[in-house]
Amino acid sequence: MEKNTPSENWPLWEVFIRTRQGLDHKHAGSLHAADAQMAMENARDVYTRRNEGISIWVVESIHIHASAPDEAGSFFDPANDKVYRYPTFYNLPDELKNI
């Protein structure tokens, strides 16, 4: 894509920022940019103005696939019968005080 095209024709990018070492990247917002490099630079300028971030991820929105909220019941139902995924399923020895 050319950088001289109007910005309304540029793809939408999702921006994820990690604020400190050891933390997860969090969704910070969206922006339009001609390419990944421009998206990174714009994300830095828009979302880390006060040195809030140490790492930035940008993902073109068309590459994100999400579940539909109105299908959440049927989509997540299979997980409800897997009680072994919850820590309360397991019995711990008495001498083990903290996990």
Secondary structure, DSSP 8 states (H G I E B T S, - for coil): --TTS-GGGS-EEEEEEE-STTS--EEEEEEE-SSHHHHHHHHHHHH-TTS--SEEEEEEGGG-----GGGHHHHHHHHHT-GGGSGGGS---TT----
